[in-house]
Amino acid sequence: MTEIAVQGMRRATDRVTLLARSGGEVPDVSTLVPEQFTDRRTTSTRRHATIACVIPAYNEEGTIRAVLTSILSQTRPPDTVHVVINNTDDDTGEIAGEFVGEHERTVKGQKYTTTVHVHDIGVNPDKKVGALNYGYYVSRAHDYILGVDGDTTLDRFCVEWMEKEMVTDQRIGGLSAIYSFDKSTVHGPMATFLVAGQRAQFAGFNMDNLVRGRNMAVLGGQCSLFSVRALEQVMYLNHQAAPWVRDSEVEDSKLSLQIKDAGYSTKISARARANVGPMETLRSLHGQQVKWNYGGIDLLWPGQRGDTKGQPTHPNLRLRWYENIAMVFNIFSRMAFLLLLAAALSIDAFVFNPVWLIPPVVATCLNLRIAASMHDKSGSDIFYALLVAPAEIYMWLRMGHFLTAWTQFFARSDKDNWAAQAAAERGRGSAYVMPLVCAVATFAVLIFAWSQQSVQLQSAILSIGWPVLYLLTVLQTVFMLKKLVRRQRGFQV
């Protein structure tokens, strides 16, 4: 077999057994082999792993202090922290500069030294992708790179647990933390409602990945630990100068697919947790969710678009297909129910049947089980699930985000969703009201068209529409029941 060596990169044949600095050695039977039987063509060494943390920061003056404090307070702090400031016009650099230098911390007798660097790369057309790649270049001498967003705070055991999981299984190319949101920083009824919805949404997504063998479809940029060896392999196989590429709306999803294609696994941690920055307004939530949805569509839809090639059959995208198909069913069933209900009432043909209460009851039970599985659940999470209306309203918001993203995709829109999200987070833009305007207009047109039909045609439409909706609702209820009764194997989100 021909040995491939890439200049500046580690050889795949190097035998280095990495150990977690926080304690506990990697079980390795090779250490038991007598010396006369060892392979003298290779050298095998055992040493502690090194971790560099990269924080791409864009106007994060309100959160960067808490982020750095949480990283330096870890039970296993990173060896180096690089704050990469880009396109910023606030005081992020000055605040982060207060942490520059060496920080020492002793945990259980183990002394750690963490060096913090701040790099301001100025105006950067590649935005977050450029900041991440800059962070890679200054961190690639380490074994692992921990990517943390500038608004994400880590649980104090986060890095320790992620490191232990990585060193005990070298097949893992990237490991994501379990994400949630800190409710203590949220104020106001609208922000409280939106954060409760995001907590439920993330909890359901995390649990889906945990019970599927902990295989993570997307190594979120909020807090993920990457093997430098895996990143280098991705660069070599894809002829890239750096791990992250700018031709995808969701740089973390694209890299996750590439890591998987390089032969590594992408996992979600069983215990490591991090609180990400929540979207506290309808405007900012719309910008974020549309960007995520659009990026996911771009990756899963067949065909070549610029430098991005759709991979509909990629194993990492199966969950995305399921989510998109489920959302189509949700949209159709809700729109059809409202239209059929209005149509039936208009000709006094509606007869209530208690059977229609079964789907919302099952959905409420499923929401309750998701809330109960949260690591830091509170009364607000339980009430969100019990009251039905909040979860239903949030679902309508998600439907609007979903339809907006698909509309942009099929319209071949050149809209910069990165810029749109940044503007929305600053309180600019009104795109978030368009789904509501379109929904109202659609209902108005359909109701007007309905009023122009004869009674015989109206009766025929109802006689076909209700049975179709029955079948669709039964199918949705069966899938909800399946998720309701599945084993969660002790995982908490």
N, C-alpha and C positions, 0 to 999 in steps of 0.2 A: 504494500500500500504506500502510495506517495505521500510524504509528509508535507503539509502546506504550512508555510510560515509567512506571516504578514508583518512587514516592517513596523516596529513600534508596538506590536501586540503580543500577547502571551501565546505560547504554543499550546495547542490542545493536548499535547503529550506531557506537559509539565505536571508533576505529581506533587501538589501542595494540599495538605489537609488543613483546613482552616478551623480554628477553635473560637468559641465565643468567649470574649473577655470577661463576661459577667459570671463565668463559672460553668462547669460541666463539659467534659470532653466528648468529642464526637466518637461514637462507637465505630471502631475500624479494626476489622480482623487482620488487616495487613500488618499491624504492629506486632502480632503474635508469631509471624513467620520467622523461623530461624535465619540467621544471617547468611548461611551457606546457600539458601534457596532464593535469596533476593535477586531482583533483576538489576545488574550493575550498569545497564545501558541508560537507566533513568535514575534521577535522584528524587527521593521522597522526603519532604520536610513537613514538620508540624509547627504551626505558629498561629498566633491570634489574628483574627480578621481585622482589617482596618475599614473604617466607614467615613465617607465624606458626605456632608449634608449640603444640598444645593437648594436655595430659596429664591426663586424668581419673584421679584417684587415690583409691582406697578401701583403706585399711589396707595401704599399700605401704611400710611402714618398712624392710622387708628388701631392697627392690629399687630404691627411688626414687633413691638416690645413684648407683647404677650407670647407671640410665636417663639422668639428667641429665648425668653425666660423658660418656656415649657421644654425647649430642646436642651438647654443647659441644666435643667432639673431632672433629666432622665436618670434612671438607675444604671443605664449604660449610655453615657453621652457619646455623640459622634467624635471622631478624632479631629475633624476639621469641619467648620461651617463656612460656606460661601454664600453671602447675600448678594445676589446679582440684580442691581437696580436698573430698570430700563424704562425709557419714555415717561419718566416721572417728573411732575412739577410740584410735588408737595415736600414735606419734611421727612420722608422715609429715610433718606440717607443720613440725616443728622441724628435721628433716633437710633438707627442701627449702628451708627458710628460709636455710640456710647458703649457698645459691647465688644468693640474691636480689641484683639489681644488674646492672651492666654487665660483660661479659666480652669481652675483645679477643683476637683470634687472627689471625695472618698466615699465609696459605697461598699459596705461589708468588708472593709479592710483593703479593697482594691482602689488604687489611686488612678484617676482619669485626668488627662489634660486635654482640653479642647481649645483649639485656636480658631477665633472668629475673624473672617476677612469680609470686607465690604467692597464690592466692585460696582462702580457706576459706569455703565457702558453707553450712557447717553441715549440719543435717538436711535432706535433699532427697528428697522423695517420688518424684521422677523418676529418682533414682539416677544411673547412668552417662549416661543420655540427658540429664538435666538439667545434668550437668557439661559434656557436649559442647556443648549449646546455649549455656550460659554462656560457654564458650570461644569459640564462634562470635561472640557479641555483642561480645566484647572484641578480636576478631581480624579482623573483616570489612573493615577498612580495607586489609588486605593483599590481594595477588593470589591467594595460595594458603594453604590451611590444612593443616598436617601433623598428623594425629591419631595419637598414640602412646599405647599402654597403659602403665600404671604399672609393668609388669613386663617391658617389651620393650626390649632394647638393640639399637642400630643399628650395622651395619658402618660404618666411618669414611667410606666413599664413598657411603653410602645416599642422603643428601639431595641431594648433587651430581648423581648419576645420575638420580634421580627428577625433579629440576628440569629437567635438560636434555631429558628425554623429554617433559615437559609443554610446555615453551616451543616445542619444534620441531613440535608437533602440537596446535593449539588445539581440535581436535575431542575431545580427551580431557577428560572431566569429572572423572575420578578414577583414580588409579594406585596399585596395591597393591605392596608389596615382596614379595619371595620369603621366605616364613617357614620357619624351622627352629627347633631347640632346641640350647642350649649344654649339652653333656654334662659339661663340667668341673665344674659345680656340683651334679651329681647323685650321691648316695651311697646305697648299700644295694642289694641284689639286686632287690627289688620295684620300686623307683624306676627302676633301670637298665633293667629289662625294659619298664616302661611308657613310658619316654622313647624307647626304641628303637622301640617300636610307633608312638608318635606321630610320630617322625621319618619312618618309612616311610609312614604315612598322609598326612602333609602333603606329602611328596615326590611321592607318586603324584597327589595333588590338584593340586599346582602344575604338574607336568609335563602333566597333562591340559589345563590352561588355557593353558600356554605353546604347545603344539603346535596348539591351536585358534585360531591367529591372535592369541595373547596376550589373547584376550577373557576378562576375569575376571568370573565369575558373582557373586562377593561381594567387595566392597572391605572387607576385614577391618579392624576397628577397631584391631588391633594396631599397624599402621604403614601408613597410606595418605595420599596427598597429594591434596587436593581443590581444584578450581578454584572460587574464590568466585563467579565468574560463573555456574557451573553450579549451585551451591547456591542462589543467589538465584533462578535460573530454576525450580528445583524448588519453592521456597517460593511463588513466584507461581502456578505452574500447579496446585499442590495446595492453595492457600489456607491455607498453614501460616505460623505466626509464626516458626518456626525450622526448620532443615533436618532434625533428627532428631525422630522421634516415638516415644512410649512405648507405642503400641498393638501393637508387635511384640516377640516374644521376642528377635529378632535385629535390632537397630536398624540394623546395617551392611547387612544383606541388603535391608531395605526401602528404604533410601536408595539402594542400588545400582540397584534396579529403577527408582526415580524418576529418577535421573540418566540412565539409558538411555532412559526414556520422554520425557525433555526433549530428546532429540536428540543427546546426548553419548555417547561411548564409555566403557566401563569396562575398564581394561587392567591387566595384571600386568607389572611391570617386567622387563626382560630381564636386569638385572644387580644392581639394588639389593636388599640383603638385610637381614634383621633376625631376631634370636633372641627368640622369645616365651617367656613363662613356662610351663613344663611342669606338667602335673598328675602328681604323684609318688605318689598313693595311689589305690586302686580307688574310694574314696568320692568324691574330688574329680573324678576322670576321669568317673565316672558322672554327676555333677551337671552338668559342662560339656557332655558329649556329648548328654545328654538335652535340655538347653536348646537346643543348636544344631539337633538333629534336629527338635524340636517347632516351633521357629521356622521352619525350612525347610518343614515340612509345612503350617503355617498359611498360608504364602505361596503354595504351589503347589496346594493343594486347592481345588476350585471352591466358590464360595459366599461370602456375606458374613457375617463374624463380627465383630460390633462395628464398629470403624472399619477393620478389615482385610478387604480383598477378595482372595480367591484369584485368582491369575493363572496358570492351568495352561499357557497357551500362550506365556507371556513368554519371549523368547529367552534371557534370563539364567538361566532355570530349567530349561533343557534338560539341563544336566549334573546338576542335582539329581534330575530324573526318572530319568536313567540310573543314578545312584547308588542311588536307592531301589529300582528294579526289580532291579538287580544284587544288592542286599542280600536281597531276597525270594528270588531264585534261590539265593543262598548258604545261607539259612536252610533252605529246602525240601530242597536236595540233602544237606546235612549231617544234618538230622534224619531224612530218609528213609533215608539210608545206615545210620545207627546202628540205627534201628528194624528195617529189613530184615535187617541183619546179625544182630541179636539174635534175630529171628524164625527165620531160617534155621538158626542154631546150635541153637536149642531143639528142632528136629526133625531134626537132622543132615542138613540139606539144603544146607549151604554148600559151594561149590566155588570155590577161589581161582583167579582169572584174572589173569595179569600185565598185562592191558590196563588194569586199575584203577590201575596205577602211573603211567599217562601223565598224568592231570590233576595230581597232586601234583608231578610232575617239571616240567611246564610252569609251574605256579604258582611253584615254587622258582626257575626260570630268570627269570620275570618279576620276582620279588622281588629277585633278584641284579642285574637290569638297573636297577631303580629305585635300589638301593643304590649301584651304580656311577655313577649320574648325580648323586649328591649332591656338592655343592661341597666339603663338609668331611667326607667319608666317612672311616670308620675301621674297624678290625678288628671292633668290636662290631656295626656295621651289616651287614658281610658275614656274620658268624656268625649274626646274627638271621635273615638270609635263607636261609642254608645249612642251618641246623638244623631247619627246617620247623616243629617244634613251637612255638617262640615266636610265629611269625606266625599259626599256627593258633589258638593260645590267645587271642591278641589279637583275631582275627576273631570268636571266640565272645563276647568282651567287647563288641565293637561290635554284634553281633547282639542282645545283651541291651539295650544302649542304644537301639537302633533300635526294638525291640518295646515297650520302656517308653514311648518318645515317642509311638508310634502308639496305644498303649492309652490314654494320657492324652488324646490328641486326640479319639478317638472316644468316650471317656467324658465329654467336655466338662468335664474337670477344671479347677477354678479354682486349682490349685496355682501358687504363685509360683515359677517355676523360677529367677529371679534370686536370690531369697532362699535357695532350696534349694542352689544352687551355692555361695553365700557360706557357708552353714552347713557344707556338705561340705568346703570348703577349710579350715574351722576345726576339722575333725575331728568334726563332729556329723552325725547322721542314719544310718539303716541301709537306705535305699532301694536301695542298690547290691547288696544280697544277694537282693532279690526276684526278679530274672531267674533266678538259680540255683535258688531255691526252686520257682519255677513250672516250670522245665525238669525238675527231678527229679520233681515231682508229675505232670507230663504223661507222662513216660516210665513212671512207676510205674502210672498208670491204663491206659495203652495196653498195657503188658506183661501186666497182670492181665486185660484184655479179651481179649488174644491167647490167653492160657492157657485161656480158656473156650470157644474155638472148636473145631470138629471138625477133624480132620486134613485132610479134603477141602477145607474152606473155607480153612484155612491155606495149603494148596498153591496154591489158586486165587489168593489174595491175593499170594503170592510170584511166581506166574507173570505177574501183571499189574504188580506194583510194580517188579520189577527192570528190565523193558524201558522203563518210563516214566523211571526213574532213569537208564538208559543214555542215552536221548535228551537229557534235561536236562543230563547231564554232558558229552556231546559238544558241545552248544550253548555251555556255559560255557567249555569248552576252546578252541573256535574263537575266542571273543571274547578269551580270554587270549593266544592266539597272535597275533591281530591287534595287540594292544597290544605284544606282545613284539617284533614285527618292524617296527613303525612307525618312521619317521624321527624322531629327536629334534632334528634341525637344530642340533646343537651346544649346546643349552640345558643348563644345570646347575641343579639345585635344591638 
